[in-house]
Amino acid sequence: MENEEFFGYAPEDAERKHRLNIFGYKTQTIPGHLYHLDHSIVHRRVSNNAGRYLFEKLKSFDPQQLKKYYDNLNYKQKYNL
């Protein structure tokens, strides 16, 4: 699941790459487009300082802390999955 705590213009793509790397997955940049989920902004443009703060916080977590953080987001409960 994606981190829905990010909003506006936030570094969610950088956070995803960091998360994959910290859990041992290899990432690389490839030419062209692989995928891009639509995330149209339906609200006023907001400062991305909150997103930067969240990303910096998540970067400081070790793998166990990061897993616990994502486990506590409870996407399955939130969306009745």
Secondary structure, 3 states (H helix, E strand, C coil): CCCCCCCCCCCHHHHHHHHHHHCCCCCCCCCCCCCCCCCCCCCCCCCCHHHHHHHHHHHCCCHHHHHHHHHCCCHHHHCCC
